[in-house]
Amino acid sequence: MTDQIKLSQLEALVAAVEAGGFSAASVELGCTQSRISHSIAELERYLGVRLLVRTRAGCTPTQVGQRVLAHARRMLQLAQEIGQESRDHVGLRGTVRIASIRSTATHLLPHVVEALERECPGVHIEVFDGCHSYGEVTTMIERGLADVGITRSPQGSTLSRISVQPLVSDRYVVVAPASMRLSSPANWKELAKTPLIHLQQPGAQWIVEQCLNAGMSRHRVRELVNESGIVAMVSRGLGYAVLPRLTVFPDAPGTQVLELPFRALRQLVVCQLLGHSRNKATDIVMEFIRSKTLIMQTEAWKAGVLTCDL
């Protein structure tokens, strides 16, 4: 007796009923009549019920056979859809352009591109990771220079033109020289004589204002336009910074990461232009980017740096 129901058995059952007999079913499926008979007999033994009544005129399902037949048709339909789905993935063709801030291009997109190359080899991905500010990503989307963007949730009038779907969040942290003896969460008094190294980008002032409201000193400020430069300055003991956790992951030599004395999150999203002509390739890329399975494979997720917003 078989250990499980096989699709071939369900196929034989449906064909026998719809064709009106075992002989006609064998012609339809391109096999022998004995194969049809054997498959249905195996299925009946496994279920412990009689499914068909054979007569000279053909075969008809029993009362329980009618119910099993309905389930069999649904299962065969699902199997067909699964096969079609996989064929659609393999046969998909197209180029999708992704604009991304550096941290997500570094820590999330490699897993997405790897999975797409394996499962959808006909989809070509172009990643623009030179976006130094959140607004650069949405600008590329609006100008038609990118099909998909990953950035912080856009604010204001941009929302009327951009379709936004949640992705992940990370928290803001204090990055300080490893040479300093500091508390975590950060104590502003311990940092009062240390310069703040500020990220000179649109949108970066928000977290500074939050920290000032929470008691951070208004002391000397250095300004740089990229995170890697800031981290290099911090590692040399030239100041501290308040940055998103993913931006400074993994911890750079010569630095230490402290929690803020309050909770502040950066919400990252996947965006597209509203009303933009979409295609199957772009839809598939969106699905892969928003795949929780792929997000959970990243080192950032495993280290507790990210919270999934899906």
VOPAGU-2260 file (C-alpha; in pm, 1 decimal, decimal comma):
REM VOPAGU-2260
SITE   aa  ch    i         X         Y         Z
SITE  MET   A    0       0,0       0,0       0,0
SITE  THR   A    1     128,9     346,9     -83,4
SITE  ASP   A    2     246,9     573,6     197,5
SITE  GLN   A    3      79,4     880,8      56,0
SITE  ILE   A    4    -161,0    1002,3    -208,0
SITE  LYS   A    5       6,6    1060,8    -543,6
SITE  LEU   A    6     -96,6    1315,8    -799,4
SITE  SER   A    7     -93,7    1039,6   -1061,7
SITE  GLN   A    8    -363,8     855,7    -865,3
SITE  LEU   A    9    -581,8    1166,5    -848,1
SITE  GLU   A   10    -520,3    1226,0   -1217,8
SITE  ALA   A   11    -633,0     870,5   -1297,9
SITE  LEU   A   12    -948,1     911,5   -1086,3
SITE  VAL   A   13   -1049,6    1239,0   -1251,0
SITE  ALA   A   14    -972,6    1107,9   -1600,5
SITE  ALA   A   15   -1173,0     786,3   -1546,3
SITE  VAL   A   16   -1481,7     980,6   -1437,9
SITE  GLU   A   17   -1456,5    1254,7   -1699,7
SITE  ALA   A   18   -1374,2    1015,8   -1986,0
SITE  GLY   A   19   -1644,3     772,0   -1877,6
SITE  GLY   A   20   -1424,4     465,0   -1823,3
SITE  PHE   A   21   -1077,2     322,2   -1770,7
SITE  SER   A   22   -1014,1     255,5   -2138,4
SITE  ALA   A   23   -1095,1     610,2   -2247,6
SITE  ALA   A   24    -893,0     748,0   -1954,5
SITE  SER   A   25    -587,5     547,3   -2061,2
SITE  VAL   A   26    -608,2     702,2   -2408,3
SITE  GLU   A   27    -640,4    1051,3   -2261,0
SITE  LEU   A   28    -342,6    1007,8   -2026,9
SITE  GLY   A   29    -133,0     808,0   -2272,9
SITE  CYS   A   30     -88,4     501,7   -2053,4
SITE  THR   A   31    -224,1     146,6   -2025,7
SITE  GLN   A   32    -568,2      63,0   -1893,1
SITE  SER   A   33    -410,7    -155,5   -1623,1
SITE  ARG   A   34    -213,6     151,2   -1505,0
SITE  ILE   A   35    -540,2     342,6   -1456,0
SITE  SER   A   36    -696,9      47,7   -1273,3
SITE  HIS   A   37    -390,2      -1,6   -1050,8
SITE  SER   A   38    -368,8     368,8    -958,6
SITE  ILE   A   39    -732,6     393,1    -857,1
SITE  ALA   A   40    -715,6      63,4    -665,8
SITE  GLU   A   41    -411,8     193,7    -471,4
SITE  LEU   A   42    -597,5     514,5    -389,9
SITE  GLU   A   43    -903,2     320,9    -267,8
SITE  ARG   A   44    -685,6      98,7     -46,7
SITE  TYR   A   45    -510,9     402,1     101,4
SITE  LEU   A   46    -841,1     577,9     177,0
SITE  GLY   A   47   -1019,4     262,5     284,3
SITE  VAL   A   48   -1329,6     342,3      76,8
SITE  ARG   A   49   -1468,5     255,0    -263,1
SITE  LEU   A   50   -1455,4     549,9    -499,0
SITE  LEU   A   51   -1593,8     414,3    -828,0
SITE  VAL   A   52   -1856,9     170,1    -940,2
SITE  ARG   A   53   -1768,0       4,4   -1272,5
SITE  THR   A   54   -2043,4    -105,4   -1511,7
SITE  ARG   A   55   -2057,2    -201,5   -1876,3
SITE  ALA   A   56   -2150,7     157,7   -1951,6
SITE  GLY   A   57   -1839,3     290,4   -1780,1
SITE  CYS   A   58   -1775,0     402,3   -1422,3
SITE  THR   A   59   -1951,0     638,2   -1183,1
SITE  PRO   A   60   -1829,8     776,5    -850,4
SITE  THR   A   61   -1980,0     661,1    -523,9
SITE  GLN   A   62   -2117,4     918,7    -279,6
SITE  VAL   A   63   -1781,4     948,9    -101,1
SITE  GLY   A   64   -1614,0     927,0    -441,1
SITE  GLN   A   65   -1793,6    1245,9    -545,5
SITE  ARG   A   66   -1643,3    1434,5    -250,3
SITE  VAL   A   67   -1296,0    1291,7    -309,5
SITE  LEU   A   68   -1328,9    1379,5    -678,5
SITE  ALA   A   69   -1398,2    1745,6    -593,9
SITE  HIS   A   70   -1085,0    1760,7    -375,9
SITE  ALA   A   71    -882,6    1581,8    -643,4
SITE  ARG   A   72    -976,2    1840,1    -905,7
SITE  ARG   A   73    -872,4    2125,8    -674,7
SITE  MET   A   74    -539,7    1957,3    -593,7
SITE  LEU   A   75    -462,0    1899,5    -961,2
SITE  GLN   A   76    -548,8    2261,8   -1036,1
SITE  LEU   A   77    -314,7    2379,2    -760,9
SITE  ALA   A   78     -37,6    2154,7    -893,6
SITE  GLN   A   79     -86,2    2305,9   -1239,4
SITE  GLU   A   80     -69,9    2658,3   -1096,7
SITE  ILE   A   81     248,3    2575,4    -904,2
SITE  GLY   A   82     408,8    2446,2   -1221,2
SITE  GLN   A   83     300,3    2754,1   -1415,0
SITE  GLU   A   84     434,4    2982,2   -1143,3
SITE  SER   A   85     777,9    2822,3   -1157,6
SITE  ARG   A   86     779,9    2837,4   -1538,1
SITE  ASP   A   87     685,1    3205,6   -1523,6
SITE  HIS   A   88     979,0    3274,7   -1291,5
SITE  VAL   A   89    1230,9    3092,4   -1506,9
SITE  GLY   A   90    1101,5    3245,8   -1829,7
SITE  LEU   A   91    1078,5    3600,4   -1697,2
SITE  ARG   A   92    1291,2    3860,9   -1877,3
SITE  GLY   A   93    1364,6    4224,2   -1806,6
SITE  THR   A   94    1587,7    4482,9   -1641,2
SITE  VAL   A   95    1489,0    4640,8   -1310,4
SITE  ARG   A   96    1673,9    4944,2   -1173,4
SITE  ILE   A   97    1695,2    4979,1    -794,8
SITE  ALA   A   98    1800,1    5304,6    -626,6
SITE  SER   A   99    1904,3    5254,0    -266,7
SITE  ILE   A  100    2069,4    5423,9      25,3
SITE  ARG   A  101    2410,8    5275,8      99,5
SITE  SER   A  102    2322,8    5075,2     410,6
SITE  THR   A  103    2042,8    4874,2     248,6
SITE  ALA   A  104    2245,8    4831,4     -71,4
SITE  THR   A  105    2523,9    4685,5     143,8
SITE  HIS   A  106    2329,1    4466,2     384,2
SITE  LEU   A  107    1997,8    4372,5     215,6
SITE  LEU   A  108    2026,3    4384,1    -162,5
SITE  PRO   A  109    2308,1    4127,3    -208,1
SITE  HIS   A  110    2074,7    3857,2     -73,2
SITE  VAL   A  111    1794,3    3976,9    -302,0
SITE  VAL   A  112    2012,6    3983,6    -615,0
SITE  GLU   A  113    2158,5    3640,2    -534,9
SITE  ALA   A  114    1811,7    3487,1    -494,6
SITE  LEU   A  115    1685,7    3651,7    -814,1
SITE  GLU   A  116    1980,7    3523,1   -1017,5
SITE  ARG   A  117    1910,0    3173,7    -890,4
SITE  GLU   A  118    1531,0    3172,4    -933,3
SITE  CYS   A  119    1475,3    3428,8   -1212,1
SITE  PRO   A  120    1792,8    3421,4   -1421,8
SITE  GLY   A  121    1634,4    3628,5   -1698,2
SITE  VAL   A  122    1581,0    3929,5   -1469,8
SITE  HIS   A  123    1876,8    4168,9   -1473,5
SITE  ILE   A  124    1921,8    4396,3   -1171,1
SITE  GLU   A  125    2096,3    4733,1   -1181,0
SITE  VAL   A  126    2168,2    4877,4    -835,0
SITE  PHE   A  127    2236,1    5249,8    -787,9
SITE  ASP   A  128    2392,3    5268,1    -442,8
SITE  GLY   A  129    2538,4    5616,9    -470,8
SITE  CYS   A  130    2236,3    5785,9    -311,6
SITE  HIS   A  131    2380,2    5982,1     -18,2
SITE  SER   A  132    2047,3    6116,7     101,6
SITE  TYR   A  133    1697,6    5976,7     138,3
SITE  GLY   A  134    1560,7    6232,3    -106,4
SITE  GLU   A  135    1798,2    6125,1    -383,6
SITE  VAL   A  136    1623,7    5787,9    -398,7
SITE  THR   A  137    1275,1    5934,5    -444,5
SITE  THR   A  138    1411,0    6188,9    -694,1
SITE  MET   A  139    1547,2    5906,1    -909,2
SITE  ILE   A  140    1207,5    5734,6    -891,7
SITE  GLU   A  141    1022,1    6053,4    -989,4
SITE  ARG   A  142    1255,9    6119,8   -1281,8
SITE  GLY   A  143    1220,0    5767,7   -1416,6
SITE  LEU   A  144    1586,1    5684,6   -1350,7
SITE  ALA   A  145    1494,3    5391,9   -1122,8
SITE  ASP   A  146    1200,9    5151,0   -1108,7
SITE  VAL   A  147    1223,5    5067,1    -738,3
SITE  GLY   A  148    1370,0    5259,9    -445,9
SITE  ILE   A  149    1471,3    5174,5     -89,6
SITE  THR   A  150    1489,7    5471,1     145,9
SITE  ARG   A  151    1346,5    5622,6     461,6
SITE  SER   A  152     973,2    5678,7     446,4
SITE  PRO   A  153     927,1    5996,8     236,1
SITE  GLN   A  154     756,3    6298,0     388,2
SITE  GLY   A  155     530,9    6577,2     261,3
SITE  SER   A  156     418,2    6624,3     -98,4
SITE  THR   A  157     633,9    6338,6    -223,1
SITE  LEU   A  158     378,8    6096,6     -78,5
SITE  SER   A  159     123,6    6210,5    -339,3
SITE  ARG   A  160     350,8    6078,2    -617,3
SITE  ILE   A  161     522,2    5780,1    -454,2
SITE  SER   A  162     374,7    5441,8    -362,4
SITE  VAL   A  163     530,2    5324,5     -34,5
SITE  GLN   A  164     542,7    4977,6     122,2
SITE  PRO   A  165     703,0    4912,6     464,3
SITE  LEU   A  166    1022,9    4708,6     476,7
SITE  VAL   A  167    1242,9    4722,1     788,6
SITE  SER   A  168    1331,5    4954,6    1074,8
SITE  ASP   A  169    1653,9    5018,2    1261,4
SITE  ARG   A  170    1717,5    5231,9    1566,0
SITE  TYR   A  171    1933,8    5540,2    1600,7
SITE  VAL   A  172    2243,4    5491,9    1816,9
SITE  VAL   A  173    2541,3    5687,1    1943,0
SITE  VAL   A  174    2876,0    5597,3    1785,9
SITE  ALA   A  175    3167,3    5704,5    2003,3
SITE  PRO   A  176    3543,7    5644,8    2024,9
SITE  ALA   A  177    3628,9    5311,1    2182,9
SITE  SER   A  178    3892,2    5488,7    2394,3
SITE  MET   A  179    3625,2    5669,4    2599,4
SITE  ARG   A  180    3468,3    5516,2    2909,5
SITE  LEU   A  181    3100,3    5570,3    2847,6
SITE  SER   A  182    2765,8    5442,9    2971,9
SITE  SER   A  183    2498,8    5277,4    2759,8
SITE  PRO   A  184    2238,2    5414,3    2715,5
SITE  ALA   A  185    2441,9    5723,5    2638,4
SITE  ASN   A  186    2481,4    5984,1    2912,0
SITE  TRP   A  187    2492,8    6331,0    2755,5
SITE  LYS   A  188    2703,7    6465,5    3042,9
SITE  GLU   A  189    2980,3    6217,3    2960,1
SITE  LEU   A  190    2983,6    6348,6    2603,2
SITE  ALA   A  191    2950,8    6717,6    2687,0
SITE  LYS   A  192    3311,2    6806,9    2595,2
SITE  THR   A  193    3326,3    6584,3    2285,3
SITE  PRO   A  194    3239,1    6734,2    1943,6
SITE  LEU   A  195    2932,6    6606,4    1765,3
SITE  ILE   A  196    3009,3    6491,9    1411,8
SITE  HIS   A  197    2694,9    6567,9    1215,9
SITE  LEU   A  198    2583,1    6406,3     891,7
SITE  GLN   A  199    2528,3    6693,9     650,8
SITE  GLN   A  200    2235,8    6552,2     456,4
SITE  PRO   A  201    1869,5    6647,6     416,9
SITE  GLY   A  202    1667,8    6465,3     681,7
SITE  ALA   A  203    1960,2    6405,7     918,0
SITE  GLN   A  204    1877,6    6708,8    1132,8
SITE  TRP   A  205    1565,7    6538,3    1271,6
SITE  ILE   A  206    1751,8    6304,1    1505,4
SITE  VAL   A  207    1982,4    6584,8    1621,0
SITE  GLU   A  208    1678,6    6789,1    1724,2
SITE  GLN   A  209    1542,3    6488,7    1913,6
SITE  CYS   A  210    1872,1    6450,3    2100,0
SITE  LEU   A  211    1890,4    6821,7    2181,4
SITE  ASN   A  212    1538,4    6805,1    2323,1
SITE  ALA   A  213    1648,3    6507,1    2534,1
SITE  GLY   A  214    1939,7    6697,4    2689,4
SITE  MET   A  215    2231,3    6668,8    2446,3
SITE  SER   A  216    2470,7    6962,8    2478,4
SITE  ARG   A  217    2489,2    7226,8    2206,2
SITE  HIS   A  218    2864,8    7194,3    2164,3
SITE  ARG   A  219    3113,8    7215,5    1881,0
SITE  VAL   A  220    3002,5    7042,7    1564,5
SITE  ARG   A  221    3195,3    6890,1    1278,8
SITE  GLU   A  222    3004,3    6815,8     957,5
SITE  LEU   A  223    3066,7    6550,7     692,8
SITE  VAL   A  224    2856,3    6439,0     397,9
SITE  ASN   A  225    2898,3    6061,4     425,7
SITE  GLU   A  226    2870,7    5808,0     705,0
SITE  SER   A  227    3200,7    5629,6     636,7
SITE  GLY   A  228    3390,1    5956,3     684,3
SITE  ILE   A  229    3209,6    6018,8    1010,8
SITE  VAL   A  230    3291,5    5670,5    1141,9
SITE  ALA   A  231    3658,1    5720,6    1047,1
SITE  MET   A  232    3662,4    6047,3    1243,4
SITE  VAL   A  233    3500,5    5879,7    1543,9
SITE  SER   A  234    3752,9    5594,2    1537,2
SITE  ARG   A  235    4032,3    5851,4    1567,4
SITE  GLY   A  236    3873,6    6003,4    1875,6
SITE  LEU   A  237    3769,4    6325,0    1699,9
SITE  GLY   A  238    3407,7    6321,0    1811,5
SITE  TYR   A  239    3089,8    6116,0    1833,9
SITE  ALA   A  240    2786,8    6080,6    1606,8
SITE  VAL   A  241    2421,3    5981,8    1616,9
SITE  LEU   A  242    2347,3    5751,4    1323,7
SITE  PRO   A  243    2110,5    5467,9    1222,9
SITE  ARG   A  244    2229,8    5130,8    1351,5
SITE  LEU   A  245    2238,8    4965,9    1007,2
SITE  THR   A  246    2461,7    5247,3     880,6
SITE  VAL   A  247    2737,4    5158,9    1131,0
SITE  PHE   A  248    2699,8    4781,0    1114,4
SITE  PRO   A  249    2924,0    4593,8    1169,4
SITE  ASP   A  250    3103,6    4796,3    1437,6
SITE  ALA   A  251    3416,8    4961,7    1301,2
SITE  PRO   A  252    3750,1    4918,6    1483,5
SITE  GLY   A  253    3812,1    5199,9    1727,8
SITE  THR   A  254    3441,9    5267,6    1788,2
SITE  GLN   A  255    3174,9    5168,7    2036,2
SITE  VAL   A  256    2798,0    5174,9    1984,8
SITE  LEU   A  257    2574,8    5306,2    2262,7
SITE  GLU   A  258    2198,8    5301,1    2285,0
SITE  LEU   A  259    2023,1    5637,7    2294,1
SITE  PRO   A  260    1857,5    5733,2    2624,5
SITE  PHE   A  261    1527,0    5732,6    2430,5
SITE  ARG   A  262    1386,5    5516,5    2150,7
SITE  ALA   A  263    1416,4    5656,5    1798,6
SITE  LEU   A  264    1354,6    5446,4    1487,4
SITE  ARG   A  265    1433,1    5492,1    1121,0
SITE  GLN   A  266    1162,3    5330,8     907,5
SITE  LEU   A  267    1282,9    5208,2     569,0
SITE  VAL   A  268    1044,7    5147,3     281,3
SITE  VAL   A  269    1029,2    5018,1     -74,9
SITE  CYS   A  270     882,2    5273,8    -312,6
SITE  GLN   A  271     763,4    5311,0    -670,1
SITE  LEU   A  272     617,2    5592,4    -875,0
SITE  LEU   A  273     237,4    5600,5    -860,1
SITE  GLY   A  274      76,8    5535,0   -1197,6
SITE  HIS   A  275     405,4    5410,7   -1340,4
SITE  SER   A  276     370,3    5139,5   -1603,5
SITE  ARG   A  277     469,4    4824,6   -1416,3
SITE  ASN   A  278     573,0    4487,5   -1546,9
SITE  LYS   A  279     602,2    4137,0   -1411,4
SITE  ALA   A  280     979,1    4166,2   -1362,2
SITE  THR   A  281     937,2    4472,2   -1138,9
SITE  ASP   A  282     661,4    4301,0    -940,1
SITE  ILE   A  283     883,0    3997,4    -880,4
SITE  VAL   A  284    1173,3    4218,1    -766,8
SITE  MET   A  285     940,3    4392,0    -520,8
SITE  GLU   A  286     835,7    4052,5    -384,4
SITE  PHE   A  287    1196,5    3944,9    -335,5
SITE  ILE   A  288    1295,4    4271,2    -165,2
SITE  ARG   A  289    1001,0    4234,8      74,1
SITE  SER   A  290    1067,1    3866,1     140,0
SITE  LYS   A  291    1092,5    3811,5     515,0
SITE  THR   A  292    1282,3    3488,2     445,2
SITE  LEU   A  293    1558,3    3680,4     265,6
SITE  ILE   A  294    1566,1    3955,8     529,0
SITE  MET   A  295    1612,5    3692,5     799,5
SITE  GLN   A  296    1915,6    3553,7     613,8
SITE  THR   A  297    2108,0    3879,9     648,5
SITE  GLU   A  298    2378,2    3924,5     909,3
SITE  ALA   A  299    2210,2    4247,7    1018,6
SITE  TRP   A  300    1890,3    4058,6    1106,2
SITE  LYS   A  301    2079,7    3784,8    1287,8
SITE  ALA   A  302    2263,8    4048,6    1491,5
SITE  GLY   A  303    1936,6    4212,2    1598,4
SITE  VAL   A  304    2006,2    4530,4    1404,1
SITE  LEU   A  305    1681,8    4518,8    1205,6
SITE  THR   A  306    1313,3    4493,2    1284,9
SITE  CYS   A  307    1098,1    4354,2    1004,3
SITE  ASP   A  308     793,1    4569,0     926,7
SITE  LEU   A  309     626,9    4325,6     681,6
